[in-house]
Amino acid sequence: MLRAGIIGCTGIGREHAAGLAGLENVDVVAACDLNAAAAESFRADMSDFWDDITAYTGHTAMLAEQALDVVTVATGDNAHATLVVDAARAGVRGIFCEKPLATSVADADRMIEAVRDSGAVLSVDHTRRWQPLWRRAYERVTQDDAIGPVRCVIGALNGPRAMLFRNGTHLIDAICWFAGGSPDWVFAHLEDGYEEYDAYAGDGGHVPATEPAVSGYIHFDNAVRGFYTAGSKETASQFSLDIVGESGRLMIDDRAATLVRDGVEENIEAPEWPITGIPAAAQEIVRLIAEGGEESSPGVEAHKAVQITMGFLESQQRGNARVDLH
């Protein structure tokens, strides 16, 4: 039986727990939240699934007192790094962390180093990697060679919540996912009124005005060109990707995916999955510990999104100049 602890006991943290509740080989034994009432409420509400949860207000005590195999992290974004590093050093075998991975490249670096040193599995909640339509589209592009070699990936994020870190990290990850390779350099222009915005406070994006929309360019080391377009929050809502290959293109949003090749359109059908999204991601981390395999959304991939978002901010501060990421 694997022992699990939940850090962050409201909202998304409860979705993490919902995934684990469907498994017979996991026992959630600890819940941690800075708000004691939230941790206690989680303990009480989850008692139908796990009857021996200890509530904590500090992760250090939780890690010291509980021999945990699994930890999930759903806290303020600027807290992710310390929590993941400490969990890895405490011997936790599998860590599922909310996005964005970190609020600085330095923090992302030390998270990756910690899990490499410990051998822990780190998975990050870029949720579309656990959505069947997006996964099938990815397979058509990368395994079926449906559009030939990818040359360009264009992502659009619009609407009142077109914030770079809160939601933009999902789109940037999707661009990287389909582009392959690693981002080499970027340049960007932030939404009007954010000309001096040079750091993300890590508040989780609850108030859209705390983060800018951004338009940016991403050059990958395999020569794929990535375009991230989110010029203003005063627009109609949109989250979409257009993947252009040598012999076709694929267009996808959260409702539909269409492949076009030789003038012929093909609607991509999503397979039926018993569980999707965050619960599927939480279950995957358990399966990886028990059986091995590759993460759908590994920490090293989420690290790319941190590099890009921070590169966008630096580009703005340098007069929209090119910023090398290596």
N, C-alpha and C positions, 0 to 999 in steps of 0.2 A: 504494500500500500504506500503510495507516494503522499508525502505531507506537503501541504500548500499553505501559503500565506498571501493575503490580499492587502496591498497598500493603496489606500484611497477607497473609502467605503461608500461613496455616494455615486450616483449617475453611472458613468462608464465602468467604474469598479464593480458595480453590481452586474453589469453585462459580462465582465470577466468571470465572475462567480457563476453566472447562469450557464456558461459553457462547461465549467468544471462539474456542475451539478448533474450533468448527464453522464458522468463517468463513474464506473464502479471501482476503479483503481486509484482514486484520489480522495484524500480526506483533508478538507480545509480545517486547519487547527488554529489559525491565527488571523486576526483582522486588525489593521493598523490605520489610524487616521489621527491627524493633529486635533481634530474635534472629538473629544471623548464621547459625546452623545452620538455622533455618527458611527463610531466604532461599536458602541454598545447596541445601537439600533440594528446594525448589520448582524451582529452576533445573534440577537433575538429573532430577526426576520429569517435568518438562514438556519435556524435550529431544526427545521423539518428535514433538512438535508444533512447537516452535520451538528451533532449535539455536544461537541466538546471544543468550541471555538473560544480562544482567549483573546480578549480585546486589549489593544495597546494604543498608546498615543505617541510612541516613539519607535522607530524601526530598529534602532540599535539594540534595545532590550529584546524585541521580537526575534531578531536574528541570533542573539546570544542564547536565548532560552529555548528556542524551538529548532530542532534539526530539520530544516526545511529542504525539500527537493525542488519545489516550484514556488516562485514568487511572481505575482503580477503587480504592475505599477500603473496607477491611474491617478496621478497627482498633478499639481501645478508643473508646467513644463520645465521650469528652471530647477526643480528638485530631482528630475529624472537621473541626472548623472551620479549624484552621491548615492542614491538608492540602489541603482544598478551596480555600481562599483562595490558598494558594501555587501550587497547580496552575493556577488561573484566571489568576493574574498572570504565570505562566510561559508562557502562550499555549496551554495545553491546550484543545482544542476541545470535548471531551465528557468529563464526569465522572459516574461512577456511584458513589454513596455509600450505605453501609449506613445503616439506621435505628437510633435516631432521628437526625434531621439534626444536632442539636446538643444540648448539655446546658444551654443557657441561651438566652433570647431574644436577648440581645446577640450571642452567637456566631452564631445563626441569621441575624440581621440582616446581619452582615458577610459571611456566605457568599453571601446573595442579592445583596448589593451588588457583591461581587467578580465574580460571574458575569454580572451585568447590565453592568458596566463593560467586561468583556472580550468579551462576546458568546458565552461558552461555554454549552453545554447542560449542565444539572445535573439528573440523575434520581436518585431516592431509592428504596431497596428496601422499599417497602410492597408486599409480594409479591403480595397478592391482586389487585392491578391487572393482574397478568399470569397470572391463573388463569381458564380459560375459563368456568367456572360463574359466578364472580363478575362477569366481564365481561358475560356474557349477561344476568344479572339486572339489572345496571346499565343495559343497553340497553333492557330491557323497561320499566324505570321511567322513564328519561329520554328515550328516543327513541320508544318505542311507546305512551307514555302509558297504561300498563297499569293503574295504580292512581290516576290523576289527580294533581293537584298534591300533592307530599309535604308533610305537616304535622308528622310526628314520626318520629324515628329512635331506636330503642332498641337499645343494644348490651350484650351480656353476656359478660364474661370471668371465668371461674371456674376453680378447680383450684389445685394446688400452685404453678403458675407464673403466677399472675394478677398479675404485677408490672407496675406502671404504665409504666415506660420500656421494658423488654425486650420485652414482648408487648403491653402496653396501647397503645403507639404504633400498632400495626397496627389495633386496633379503633377508636381515635380517628380514624385516617385514613379508615377505612371509613365511619364516621358522617359525617365531613365530605364524603366523596365522594358519598354518596347525598343528603345534606342540601342540597348546593350552598351558595352564599353564603359569607360569612366569619363566623367566630365573633366575637360582640360582647362577651359576658360569660359568666362561669362562677361556680359555687360547688361546693364539694366537701367530703367527709368521708373522711379516711384511715382505713385499717384500724386497729383498736385496737392500741396499743403503738407507734404511729408519730406520736403527737401533735406531737412536736418535729421531725419530718422536714421540712427546709426546702430541701434541695438534693440533687441526684443526683450521685454521685461518678463516674459514667461507667465503671463496671467491666464493663459489658456484661451484667449480670444473671445471671452464672453461678451465684450463690448466691441463691435466692429471698428469703432473709431480709434481703438488702441493700436491697430495695425494697418499698414498701407496695402492697397492693391498695387501690383507691379507688372510691368511689361519687360521681358528679358529674353536674351539669347543665350543658349548653352551649346558650346562646341565640344563634341565628344572625341575621344582619342581614336575611334574607329571611323572618323570623318562624318558621322551622322550629325545633322544639325537639328537642334531642339529649339522650339519657339514657345515661350510661356507668355500668354496674353491675358492680362487682367488690368486694364487701364483705369477703371473707375468702379466704385461700388454703386454708382447711380446708373445701373444698367439692369436689364432683365437677367434672371438667374440662368446660369449655364455651367456645366462641367462636362467637357467633351475632349476627345482626342481624335486627331486625323493622322494616321500613319501612312506615309507615302513611300512606296517601294519602286524598284526599277520597272516592274511589270503590272503594278496595280496599287490600290490604296484601300485602307480600311478605316471607317468612321464609326466611332463608338461613344455613347454616353451611358447613363445608368439605366436607360430603358430599352435601347436597341443597338444593334451593330450591323453595319452593312459593308460588304466587301465588293469592290468594283474592279473587274479585270476584263480587258478586251471589250469594254462597253457593256458588259453583262453584270447586273447586280445580283448579289446573293445575300439574303438575310441570314445572319448567323443565329442559330438556335442555342439557347443556354441549356446545358444538361440539368437534370434534376438532382439536386443535392439534398440530403436530409437535414443539413445544418450549414449555415453560411455566415459570413461576416465575423464579428467579434467572437461569438461563441465558438465558431469553427476554429478561429485562431487560437483561442485558449485551449481547446482540445488538442490542437496540433502540437503545442509545446509539450504536453504530456506524452503524446505518441512518440515524439522525437526522443524523449528521455528513455522510454520503455523499449523502443524498437530501432532507434537510429533513423537516419535519412537526412534530407536537406530541408531547411526552412523555406517556406514560401516567401517570407519577408525578413531576410536575415539582417542583423545589425549593420553589417558592412554595406548593404544596399541603402539603408536609412541614413548612413553616414554621408552618402553622396548628396542626399537632399539637404542636409545641414550645410555642407560645403557650398552648395548652389545658393541657398537662401542667404547665407552670410556674404557670399560673393556679390549677390545683387545689392545688398546694403552698401558694401564697400565701393561698388561701381558708382552708385549714386553720389557718395561722398567725394569721389575722385572725378567728378564731372562727367559721369556716365562712361567712364573709361573701361577698357578691357581689364579684367582681373584674372590673373593666372591662379589656378587652384592647387598647383603642385610646386 
